[in-house]
Amino acid sequence: MPERRTPSRLGGQDRNGDDTPPDVRFIRVPSIAERKLGREYVAPMRLDPRVLDQMQETIRGLETKYAEALKSQVSMLQILVEPACKGDTEARGRLYSLAHDMRGLAGTFGHPMVGRFADSLCGYLENCESEDWKDGTVIVFHVDAIRDAIENPKTDAAVTMETLDALERLIEASRRDRRKRG
């Protein structure tokens, strides 16, 4: 969004010598930090643009490395699902830990839908009971959605949002079933 400012007078008089400030427009391009923290984010101090550019370049470089690490994490999730659903508490802890890491990092490194699916999975696991783990349906579908988001990053946003909505409906149906049983 264009923003209008009066030029600083610290550098001396304007070249043309009159008191009318020239029409100056600044166009802000949101930084990676602003995209992550939201448009309302205001940095406590102004960073030197060169430092900000260097930070963004570093993050872009890490995106490639993180994509490989993310594929490895997804493979591990797929391995952990079965033992976790069969009662292995260590597998459950590792599965949650991986999903939690994905929830926090995936969006930062260019995989926002992986982050959203992992957030949904974490929310489910945080309120999960033993019977929910034994059924495993909700967990398996979340892991499959995460894997699909990694393998098909250019999937239409409407499709991925519908998948997320379907997962949320599945979680709600699971909670209703638990209430009926309990």
PyMOL commands that set and color helices and strands:
alter all, ss='L'
color gray80, all
select helices_A, chain A and resi 32-37+49-85+89-105+112-126+130-135+137-151+157-181
alter helices_A, ss='H'
color red, helices_A
select strands_A, chain A and resi 2-4+25-27
alter strands_A, ss='S'
color yellow, strands_A
deselect
rebuild
show_as cartoon
